[in-house]
Amino acid sequence: MARQINCLDLDRIADVCIKNIANLVSVRFALHLYKHNHPFLINKIVSLNQNPPSLMVMAVRSKELILVEDIDAHKKPVIKKSQRAFAENYKTNNCAIVPLICQDRVVGVLNLADKIKGGSFNGEDIVLIELISQLVGASIGNIKLFEKIQRQATTDGLTGLVNHKTFYEILEKELNRSRRYGGQISLIMVDVDNLKKINDTHGHRAGDKVIKEISRRIKQCIRQIDTAARYGGDEFAVILPNTPLTDATIAAERMVEAVSQTPTTWRKEQIQLSISVGVGQYDADTNPEDITSRSDEALYSAKQAGKNTVRIFEPPKK
């Protein structure tokens, strides 16, 4: 069981909790919130702000195992039958509620209820529950750490957008998809106007706030299937799969308007924002470097035209 728990698969860990652990300590029902083996509806959301707190909330707050011999006679807290919507589904009144802890932080809760042969949880049950809960907590903590490291490897720390490396990986995938199924890709390149002046006038922390704010507004102007990336220091790129140039241009113009219409505030001073944008549409046989360089040409044209505007890449006439 320890080997099964020691993995990076939350589904597998939850299965061990609700099947193997339940069998090991002879209980009918196990609840992990992520999964459960109850044949009836349960409340999967437990608010930590409950007043009075439920037993699960108390276990989270105390970070300690709570054993209940008889829930009807339990005093801290008193759990009235009217508060237990599913009381009739249980054959016994006992339960064990175990916080799952990793590095002194609660990462989950395991609720074991309804001893199959009645009676109470014995000393052996308690030792097993506490030992396995430590293993489960550590494994869930490892999953969260692994996910965090993965996010850091693929996203930009300041904006939360995908980073330069991941941008090219996604662009390659979209090009491969276009080669297989047809269609074209549009790419938008965005550059923050006057960022050096903002940094010189207000400081680099103000410049970071500007980049974060502009990235947020760009994200609001695109679809879920589109990918926004921080391409460089003050430059962004947006991949729009299977999107005609007309639609990509509309999205680009929406970005320019969204950024320029509202200034941001830094230390009670308003900073006017604007971006220059280049747009292009490309066939599946175009290589990624050509795609970015051509949209960059359009971006340069937008800069030359006075900034705060959109320009479209026009391929040279043959």
C-alpha positions as CSV (number, residue, x, y, z in Angstrom):
1,M,0.0,0.0,0.0
2,A,2.9,2.4,0.8
3,R,4.3,1.7,-2.7
4,Q,0.9,2.5,-4.3
5,I,0.6,5.8,-2.4
6,N,4.1,6.8,-3.3
7,C,3.3,8.2,-6.7
8,L,2.4,11.4,-8.6
9,D,-1.2,10.3,-9.5
10,L,-3.9,11.9,-7.3
11,D,-6.5,9.5,-8.7
12,R,-4.5,6.5,-7.6
13,I,-3.8,7.9,-4.1
14,A,-7.5,8.7,-3.7
15,D,-8.4,5.1,-4.8
16,V,-6.1,3.7,-2.1
17,C,-7.7,6.0,0.5
18,I,-11.3,5.0,-0.3
19,K,-10.7,1.3,-1.0
20,N,-7.6,-0.1,0.6
21,I,-7.5,2.0,3.7
22,A,-11.3,1.5,4.2
23,N,-10.8,-2.3,3.9
24,L,-7.8,-2.3,6.2
25,V,-9.6,-0.6,9.1
26,S,-13.0,-2.3,8.3
27,V,-15.2,0.8,7.5
28,R,-18.0,1.0,5.0
29,F,-17.4,4.6,3.9
30,A,-14.4,6.7,3.1
31,L,-14.4,10.3,2.0
32,H,-11.4,12.1,0.6
33,L,-13.3,15.0,-1.0
34,Y,-11.5,14.4,-4.2
35,K,-13.1,10.9,-4.2
36,H,-15.4,8.8,-2.1
37,N,-17.1,5.4,-2.0
38,H,-20.5,6.7,-0.8
39,P,-23.5,5.4,-2.9
40,F,-25.4,8.5,-2.0
41,L,-25.0,12.2,-2.6
42,I,-22.6,14.1,-0.2
43,N,-21.4,17.6,0.1
44,K,-18.0,17.7,-1.6
45,I,-17.3,21.3,-0.5
46,V,-16.3,21.9,3.1
47,S,-16.1,25.6,4.1
48,L,-13.4,26.4,6.6
49,N,-15.6,29.3,7.8
50,Q,-18.4,27.1,9.1
51,N,-19.8,28.2,12.5
52,P,-20.0,26.1,14.5
53,P,-17.2,24.2,12.8
54,S,-17.8,20.7,11.5
55,L,-15.5,17.8,12.6
56,M,-13.6,18.0,9.3
57,V,-13.0,21.7,9.8
58,M,-11.8,21.1,13.4
59,A,-9.4,18.4,12.1
60,V,-8.0,20.9,9.6
61,R,-7.6,23.6,12.2
62,S,-6.1,21.4,14.9
63,K,-4.0,19.3,12.4
64,E,-4.9,16.3,14.6
65,L,-6.8,13.0,14.2
66,I,-10.3,13.3,15.6
67,L,-12.0,10.0,16.8
68,V,-15.7,10.0,17.4
69,E,-17.1,7.0,19.4
70,D,-20.7,8.2,19.2
71,I,-21.6,11.3,17.1
72,D,-24.9,11.7,18.9
73,A,-23.1,12.1,22.2
74,H,-20.1,14.1,20.9
75,K,-19.5,17.4,22.8
76,K,-16.8,19.3,20.9
77,P,-18.6,20.4,18.9
78,V,-22.1,19.2,19.4
79,I,-23.3,17.9,16.0
80,K,-27.1,18.0,16.0
81,K,-28.9,15.4,13.9
82,S,-30.5,18.3,12.0
83,Q,-27.0,19.3,10.8
84,R,-26.3,15.8,9.4
85,A,-28.4,15.6,6.2
86,F,-27.2,12.0,5.5
87,A,-27.3,10.6,9.1
88,E,-29.8,7.9,8.1
89,N,-27.3,6.4,5.6
90,Y,-24.9,5.3,8.4
91,K,-25.4,2.1,10.5
92,T,-23.0,3.2,13.3
93,N,-22.2,6.5,15.0
94,N,-18.4,6.3,14.9
95,C,-15.9,7.9,12.6
96,A,-12.3,8.9,12.3
97,I,-11.3,12.2,10.7
98,V,-7.7,12.5,9.7
99,P,-5.9,15.6,8.4
100,L,-3.4,14.8,5.7
101,I,-0.3,16.9,6.4
102,C,2.8,17.7,4.4
103,Q,5.5,19.9,6.0
104,D,3.0,21.2,8.6
105,R,0.5,22.2,6.0
106,V,-2.9,20.4,5.6
107,V,-3.2,19.2,2.0
108,G,-6.4,17.1,2.5
109,V,-8.7,15.4,4.9
110,L,-9.7,11.7,5.1
111,N,-13.0,10.7,6.7
112,L,-13.5,7.1,7.7
113,A,-17.0,6.1,8.9
114,D,-19.3,3.2,9.8
115,K,-17.3,0.3,11.3
116,I,-18.5,-2.8,9.5
117,K,-18.7,-4.9,12.7
118,G,-19.8,-2.0,14.9
119,G,-17.7,-1.2,17.9
120,S,-14.9,1.4,18.1
121,F,-11.6,2.1,16.3
122,N,-9.0,0.1,18.3
123,G,-5.4,1.0,18.9
124,E,-4.2,-0.9,15.9
125,D,-6.7,0.9,13.6
126,I,-5.4,4.3,15.0
127,V,-1.7,3.4,14.4
128,L,-2.5,2.3,10.8
129,I,-4.6,5.4,10.1
130,E,-2.0,7.8,11.4
131,L,0.8,6.1,9.6
132,I,-0.9,5.9,6.3
133,S,-2.3,9.4,6.5
134,Q,1.4,10.6,6.9
135,L,2.3,8.7,3.7
136,V,-0.8,10.1,1.8
137,G,-0.1,13.7,3.0
138,A,3.6,13.4,1.8
139,S,2.5,12.1,-1.6
140,I,-0.1,14.8,-2.1
141,G,2.5,17.4,-1.1
142,N,4.9,15.9,-3.6
143,I,2.2,16.2,-6.3
144,K,1.7,19.8,-5.5
145,L,5.4,20.5,-5.5
146,F,5.9,18.7,-8.9
147,E,3.0,20.7,-10.4
148,K,4.5,23.9,-9.1
149,I,7.9,23.1,-10.6
150,Q,6.2,22.2,-13.9
151,R,4.4,25.6,-13.9
152,Q,7.6,27.4,-13.2
153,A,9.3,25.6,-16.1
154,T,6.6,26.6,-18.6
155,T,5.4,30.0,-17.4
156,D,6.7,33.4,-16.9
157,G,7.1,34.3,-13.3
158,L,5.9,37.9,-13.6
159,T,2.9,37.6,-15.8
160,G,1.8,33.9,-15.5
161,L,1.8,33.7,-19.3
162,V,3.7,30.9,-21.0
163,N,7.3,31.6,-21.4
164,H,9.5,31.9,-24.6
165,K,10.4,28.2,-24.7
166,T,6.9,27.0,-24.2
167,F,5.6,29.4,-26.8
168,Y,7.7,27.8,-29.5
169,E,6.7,24.3,-28.4
170,I,3.0,25.2,-28.7
171,L,3.6,26.9,-32.0
172,E,5.2,23.7,-33.4
173,K,2.2,21.7,-32.1
174,E,-0.3,24.0,-33.8
175,L,1.7,23.9,-37.1
176,N,1.7,20.1,-37.0
177,R,-2.1,20.1,-36.3
178,S,-2.6,22.4,-39.3
179,R,-0.5,20.2,-41.5
180,R,-2.7,17.2,-40.6
181,Y,-6.1,18.8,-40.5
182,G,-5.7,21.9,-42.6
183,G,-6.2,25.5,-41.7
184,Q,-3.9,28.5,-41.0
185,I,-2.4,30.1,-38.0
186,S,-2.5,33.7,-37.1
187,L,0.1,35.3,-34.8
188,I,0.0,38.6,-33.0
189,M,3.2,40.2,-31.7
190,V,2.8,42.9,-29.1
191,D,5.4,45.4,-27.8
192,V,4.9,47.7,-24.8
193,D,5.3,51.4,-25.8
194,N,7.7,53.6,-23.9
195,L,8.6,51.0,-21.2
196,K,12.2,52.4,-20.9
197,K,10.8,55.8,-20.2
198,I,8.4,54.4,-17.6
199,N,11.3,52.5,-15.9
200,D,13.5,55.6,-16.0
201,T,10.8,57.9,-14.6
202,H,9.0,55.6,-12.1
203,G,11.5,52.8,-11.5
204,H,11.6,49.1,-12.6
205,R,8.9,48.0,-10.1
206,A,6.5,50.4,-11.8
207,G,7.6,48.9,-15.1
208,D,6.9,45.4,-13.8
209,K,3.4,46.5,-12.8
210,V,2.8,47.9,-16.3
211,I,3.9,44.5,-17.9
212,K,1.6,42.6,-15.5
213,E,-1.3,44.9,-16.2
214,I,-0.9,44.8,-20.0
215,S,-0.5,41.0,-19.9
216,R,-3.8,40.7,-18.0
217,R,-5.6,43.0,-20.6
218,I,-4.2,41.0,-23.5
219,K,-5.4,37.7,-21.9
220,Q,-8.9,39.2,-21.6
221,C,-9.0,39.9,-25.3
222,I,-8.4,36.3,-26.5
223,R,-10.2,33.0,-26.5
224,Q,-9.4,30.0,-24.3
225,I,-7.9,28.1,-27.3
226,D,-5.5,30.9,-28.0
227,T,-2.0,31.1,-26.3
228,A,-0.6,34.3,-24.9
229,A,3.2,34.3,-24.1
230,R,5.7,36.6,-22.7
231,Y,8.1,36.5,-25.6
232,G,10.7,38.9,-24.2
233,G,11.2,41.7,-21.7
234,D,8.5,44.0,-23.0
235,E,7.2,41.8,-25.9
236,F,4.3,39.4,-26.0
237,A,3.1,36.9,-28.6
238,V,-0.3,35.4,-29.1
239,I,-1.0,32.2,-31.1
240,L,-4.5,32.0,-32.7
241,P,-5.1,28.5,-34.1
242,N,-7.2,28.2,-37.2
243,T,-8.0,31.9,-37.2
244,P,-8.3,34.1,-40.4
245,L,-6.4,37.3,-40.6
246,T,-9.6,39.4,-40.3
247,D,-10.5,37.9,-36.9
248,A,-6.9,38.1,-35.7
249,T,-6.8,41.8,-36.6
250,I,-10.0,42.4,-34.7
251,A,-8.5,40.8,-31.6
252,A,-5.3,42.9,-32.1
253,E,-7.3,46.1,-32.3
254,R,-9.3,45.0,-29.2
255,M,-6.0,44.7,-27.4
256,V,-4.8,48.1,-28.4
257,E,-8.0,49.7,-27.2
258,A,-8.1,47.7,-23.9
259,V,-4.6,48.8,-23.0
260,S,-4.9,52.4,-24.0
261,Q,-8.3,53.2,-22.6
262,T,-7.4,53.0,-18.9
263,P,-4.1,54.2,-17.4
264,T,-2.5,52.4,-14.5
265,T,-1.6,54.0,-11.2
266,W,1.7,53.8,-9.4
267,R,2.2,55.6,-6.1
268,K,-0.8,57.8,-6.8
269,E,0.6,58.8,-10.2
270,Q,-1.2,57.8,-13.4
271,I,0.8,56.1,-16.1
272,Q,-0.7,56.1,-19.6
273,L,-0.3,52.7,-21.3
274,S,-0.2,51.8,-25.0
275,I,1.1,48.9,-27.2
276,S,2.2,48.5,-30.8
277,V,0.9,45.3,-32.5
278,G,1.9,43.3,-35.6
279,V,-0.4,40.6,-37.1
280,G,0.2,37.9,-39.6
281,Q,-1.5,34.8,-41.0
282,Y,0.6,31.8,-42.0
283,D,0.3,28.4,-43.8
284,A,1.1,25.2,-42.0
285,D,4.4,24.8,-44.0
286,T,5.8,28.1,-42.7
287,N,8.5,27.5,-40.1
288,P,8.2,29.0,-36.6
289,E,11.1,31.4,-36.9
290,D,9.7,32.9,-40.1
291,I,6.2,33.3,-38.5
292,T,7.6,35.3,-35.5
293,S,10.0,37.4,-37.6
294,R,7.3,38.3,-40.1
295,S,4.8,39.4,-37.4
296,D,7.7,41.2,-35.8
297,E,8.1,43.2,-39.1
298,A,4.5,44.2,-38.8
299,L,5.1,45.2,-35.2
300,Y,8.1,47.3,-36.3
301,S,5.8,49.1,-38.8
302,A,3.4,49.8,-36.0
303,K,6.2,51.4,-34.0
304,Q,7.3,53.5,-37.0
305,A,3.7,54.6,-37.5
306,G,3.6,56.3,-34.1
307,K,2.8,53.4,-31.8
308,N,-0.6,52.5,-30.2
309,T,-1.7,50.9,-33.4
310,V,-1.9,47.7,-35.4
311,R,-0.1,46.8,-38.6
312,I,-0.6,43.6,-40.7
313,F,2.3,41.7,-42.3
314,E,2.0,41.9,-46.1
315,P,4.0,39.2,-47.9
316,P,6.2,40.6,-50.8
317,K,4.5,40.5,-54.2
318,K,5.9,38.0,-56.6
